[in-house]
């Protein structure tokens, strides 16, 4: 698998969730971790960071 660093050193103040499209499917993942390091192990995908200041 290819390691893709989606967001690093980001907290919930910067974004609430992110969406990525893969093979015609759109998935939305809510940030549930501390946000210090967020990684996705997957194939090619389009990443869209949503700036949702809390």
C-alpha positions as CSV (number, residue, x, y, z in Angstrom):
1,X,0.0,0.0,0.0
2,X,1.0,3.6,-0.6
3,X,1.2,5.8,2.5
4,X,-0.5,9.1,2.1
5,X,-0.2,11.8,4.7
6,X,-3.5,13.6,4.6
7,X,-3.1,16.1,7.4
8,X,-0.2,16.6,9.8
9,X,-0.1,18.8,12.8
10,X,-3.7,19.9,12.4
11,X,-6.3,20.2,15.1
12,X,-10.0,20.3,15.2
13,X,-9.9,24.0,15.1
14,X,-8.7,23.9,11.5
15,X,-11.0,21.3,10.0
16,X,-14.0,19.2,11.1
17,X,-14.0,16.6,8.5
18,X,-12.7,15.7,5.1
19,X,-14.1,14.0,2.0
20,X,-12.3,11.9,-0.6
21,X,-13.6,10.4,-3.8
22,X,-12.5,6.9,-4.9
23,X,-13.9,4.8,-7.7
24,X,-17.0,6.9,-8.0
25,X,-17.7,6.7,-4.3
26,X,-17.6,9.7,-2.0
27,X,-16.8,9.1,1.6
28,X,-16.8,11.6,4.5
29,X,-14.7,10.9,7.5
30,X,-15.2,12.9,10.7
31,X,-12.0,13.8,12.6
32,X,-12.2,11.8,15.7
33,X,-8.5,11.7,16.6
34,X,-6.5,14.3,18.4
35,X,-5.5,15.6,14.9
36,X,-1.8,15.5,15.5
37,X,-1.3,12.9,12.8
38,X,-3.9,11.7,10.4
39,X,-3.0,9.1,7.7
40,X,-4.9,7.1,5.1
41,X,-3.6,3.9,3.6
42,X,-5.4,3.6,0.3
43,X,-5.0,4.0,-3.5
44,X,-5.3,7.1,-5.5
45,X,-8.0,9.5,-4.3
46,X,-9.0,13.2,-4.5
47,X,-8.7,15.0,-1.1
48,X,-10.7,18.0,-0.3
49,X,-10.0,19.7,3.0
50,X,-12.9,21.6,4.5
51,X,-12.0,24.6,6.6
52,X,-14.7,24.6,9.2
53,X,-13.5,26.8,12.1
54,X,-15.3,25.8,15.3
